[in-house]
Amino acid sequence: MVATQATDWERRYREGATGWERPGINPAFIAWRSDGTLTPCRILVPGCGRSVEPLLLAEAGFDVTVVDSAPSAIAAQQGRLSGLHVRAHVELGDLFAWEAPAPFDAVYDQTCLGALAPDLWPAYTGRLQRWLRPSGRLFAMFMQIGRETAGLPFHHCDLASMRTLFGDTAWQWPPSLPAQVPHPSGFTEQPVVLTRR
Ligand SMILES: C[S@@+](CC[C@H](N)C(=O)[O-])C[C@H]1O[C@@H](n2cnc3c(N)ncnc32)[C@H](O)[C@@H]1O
């Protein structure tokens, strides 16, 4: 387990304790793709897990980089992406040590921020800022649990706290937020697209 993790993600993958995984495609991802908000570009998926969205991005012509510290997750992504003639980079690494070769146009954060211990959030948002080029966009899913609950592999991303964390000097928020999407855990996720200033 890497030092920046309170949860042993690899153990969870091996034991099948993966309650955060969606059986299908995230509805917010589908909406962003179909309304033209998310179009082919150089994109990073941090804490990709075994999610299917990186494959869909690669198949749609995005230049995709996925990073995760769990070997099982990276093996799953490698297995899906390596046989295809697509632009994809699959990297095993700790997000707090991994360096982007060049800034990205977009980051797709699906339950990665919320999976980190809240005391790491300021450092993580600093890294998101560094990974994105100016005017690059963060496509984020903020997990909405309603309260902080012990024992879950993710944390409540209170929206007022998110506005402070992703403050106005570094990030531009949209005038309004789209509807929340259901999560298989029974909670919801708040999709939001933030622009790095
Ligand atoms: C809640 S899961 C979400 C996975 C995936 N995005 C999805 O939607 O299924 C969080 C993921 O972040 C990864 N992760 C957590 N801390 C990490 C770190 N410090 N560096 C790299 N990956 C990390 C875990 O291994 C896990 O795959």
The ligand as a Tripos MOL2 file, in Angstrom:
@<TRIPOS>MOLECULE
LIG
   27    29     1     0     0
SMALL
NO_CHARGES

@<TRIPOS>ATOM
      1 C1        -13.1330    4.6710   -5.5000 C.3       1 LIG1
      2 S1        -11.9570    3.9820   -6.6180 S.3       1 LIG1
      3 C2        -12.5260    4.6700   -8.1720 C.3       1 LIG1
      4 C3        -12.0040    3.9110   -9.3490 C.3       1 LIG1
      5 C4        -12.5570    4.3490  -10.7050 C.3       1 LIG1
      6 N1        -12.3180    5.7580  -10.9580 N.3       1 LIG1
      7 C5        -13.9990    4.0160  -10.8400 C.2       1 LIG1
      8 O1        -14.8270    4.9310  -11.0100 O.co2     1 LIG1
      9 O2        -14.3300    2.8210  -10.7860 O.co2     1 LIG1
     10 C6        -10.4760    4.9330   -6.3000 C.3       1 LIG1
     11 C7         -9.2900    4.5070   -7.1310 C.3       1 LIG1
     12 O3         -8.2030    5.3980   -6.8520 O.3       1 LIG1
     13 C8         -7.0040    4.6520   -6.7170 C.3       1 LIG1
     14 N2         -6.1210    5.4220   -5.8280 N.ar      1 LIG1
     15 C9         -6.3650    5.7860   -4.5500 C.ar      1 LIG1
     16 N3         -5.3340    6.4810   -4.0500 N.ar      1 LIG1
     17 C10        -4.4020    6.5530   -5.0460 C.ar      1 LIG1
     18 C11        -3.1130    7.1360   -5.1540 C.ar      1 LIG1
     19 N4         -2.5620    7.7970   -4.1210 N.pl3     1 LIG1
     20 N5         -2.4460    7.0220   -6.3080 N.ar      1 LIG1
     21 C12        -3.0000    6.3430   -7.3630 C.ar      1 LIG1
     22 N6         -4.2280    5.7770   -7.3270 N.ar      1 LIG1
     23 C13        -4.9140    5.8750   -6.1830 C.ar      1 LIG1
     24 C14        -7.4350    3.3100   -6.1460 C.3       1 LIG1
     25 O4         -6.5040    2.2830   -6.4080 O.3       1 LIG1
     26 C15        -8.7820    3.1010   -6.8440 C.3       1 LIG1
     27 O5         -8.6170    2.3840   -8.0380 O.3       1 LIG1
@<TRIPOS>BOND
     1     1     2 1
     2     2     3 1
     3     2    10 1
     4     3     4 1
     5     4     5 1
     6     5     6 1
     7     5     7 1
     8     7     8 2
     9     7     9 1
    10    10    11 1
    11    11    12 1
    12    11    26 1
    13    12    13 1
    14    13    14 1
    15    13    24 1
    16    14    15 ar
    17    14    23 ar
    18    15    16 ar
    19    16    17 ar
    20    17    18 ar
    21    17    23 ar
    22    18    19 1
    23    18    20 ar
    24    20    21 ar
    25    21    22 ar
    26    22    23 ar
    27    24    25 1
    28    24    26 1
    29    26    27 1
@<TRIPOS>SUBSTRUCTURE
     1 LIG1         1 GROUP 0 **** ****
